């Protein structure tokens, strides 16, 4: 009878240890909505940083979307794909770059009003995909 109790005790201990390691190394499920919000925040902070450095304003006024795209790539994970489009105040696309419409896309808008003595409001739209 004593041997039976030791066997049951050993089985319970093994189940407890296996359950502990299973729960320890199990990866939690990711919430894609939080990931999208984080990506939008990261893109906006990157645009804000480029704006604070002064390079964003020059590139927008020169309609250099590819330069903005290459600058943003340094702030974001390599797995993300992005597209940058610049619009003027009448919402005409000044840089005709096509966005993949089949993907799940996150969009961020950022506004530049121009330069000193040069009022030319423009909107920068950044579309990001490939985050799933």
C-alpha positions in Angstrom: 0.0 0.0 0.0 2.9 2.3 0.8 4.3 1.8 -2.7 1.0 2.8 -4.3 1.0 6.1 -2.4 4.6 6.9 -3.5 3.7 6.1 -7.1 0.7 8.4 -7.0 2.7 11.1 -5.3 5.4 10.9 -7.9 2.8 11.1 -10.7 1.2 14.2 -9.2 4.7 15.8 -8.8 5.6 15.0 -12.5 2.2 16.5 -13.6 2.9 19.6 -11.5 6.4 20.1 -12.9 5.3 19.6 -16.5 2.4 22.0 -16.0 4.8 24.6 -14.5 7.2 24.4 -17.4 4.4 24.4 -20.0 3.0 27.6 -18.5 6.5 29.1 -18.1 7.5 28.7 -21.7 4.1 29.1 -23.3 4.0 32.3 -25.4 1.1 34.6 -24.8 -1.3 35.4 -27.6 -0.6 38.8 -29.2 -3.4 41.3 -29.6 -3.1 42.7 -33.1 -5.0 45.8 -32.2 -2.4 46.8 -29.7 0.3 46.1 -32.2 -1.4 48.4 -34.8 -1.7 51.1 -32.2 2.0 50.7 -31.3 3.0 50.9 -35.0 0.9 54.0 -35.5 2.6 55.6 -32.4 6.0 54.5 -33.6 5.5 56.0 -37.1 4.1 59.3 -35.6 7.1 59.6 -33.2 9.5 58.9 -36.1 7.9 61.7 -38.2 8.0 64.0 -35.2 11.7 63.2 -34.6 12.4 63.9 -38.3 10.4 67.1 -38.0 12.4 68.2 -35.0 15.7 67.5 -36.8 14.5 69.7 -39.7 15.0 67.2 -42.5 11.3 66.4 -42.8 10.3 69.9 -43.7 12.8 70.2 -46.5 11.9 66.9 -48.0 8.2 67.7 -47.9 8.6 71.1 -49.5 10.7 69.4 -52.2 8.1 66.6 -52.6 10.7 64.0 -51.8 8.6 61.0 -50.6 11.4 58.5 -51.2 13.7 60.4 -48.9 11.1 60.4 -46.2 10.5 56.7 -46.8 14.2 55.9 -46.4 14.5 58.0 -43.3 11.5 56.3 -41.7 12.9 52.9 -42.5 15.6 53.5 -39.9 13.0 53.9 -37.1 10.8 51.0 -37.9 11.3 47.2 -37.9 12.7 45.7 -41.1 9.7 43.4 -41.6 7.3 46.4 -42.1 6.7 47.8 -45.5 5.7 51.4 -45.9 4.5 53.9 -48.4 4.8 57.7 -48.2 2.5 60.1 -50.1 2.5 63.9 -49.9 -0.7 65.9 -50.5 -1.2 69.6 -51.0 -4.0 71.7 -49.4 -6.4 70.7 -52.2 -5.7 67.0 -51.4 -3.9 66.3 -54.7 -1.4 63.6 -54.4 2.0 65.1 -55.3 3.8 61.8 -55.2 1.9 59.1 -57.0 3.1 56.0 -55.2 0.8 53.0 -55.2 -0.3 51.3 -52.0 -1.0 47.6 -51.9 -4.7 47.6 -51.2 -4.8 43.8 -50.6 -2.9 44.1 -47.3 -4.1 45.1 -43.9 -2.9 48.7 -43.7 -2.3 51.3 -40.9 -2.2 54.9 -41.9 -0.7 57.9 -40.2 -1.1 61.6 -41.3 1.3 64.4 -40.4 1.0 68.0 -41.4 3.6 70.5 -42.4 2.6 74.1 -42.9 5.5 75.3 -44.9 8.6 77.4 -44.1 9.1 80.9 -42.8 7.4 83.3 -45.2 6.3 80.4 -47.4 2.8 79.1 -46.5 2.4 75.8 -48.3 0.4 73.4 -46.2 1.1 69.8 -47.0 0.0 66.5 -45.6 2.3 63.4 -45.3 0.4 60.1 -45.3 2.4 57.1 -44.3 0.8 53.7 -45.0 2.4 50.7 -43.2 1.6 47.0 -43.7 3.3 43.6 -43.1 2.9 43.7 -39.3 1.0 40.4 -38.9 
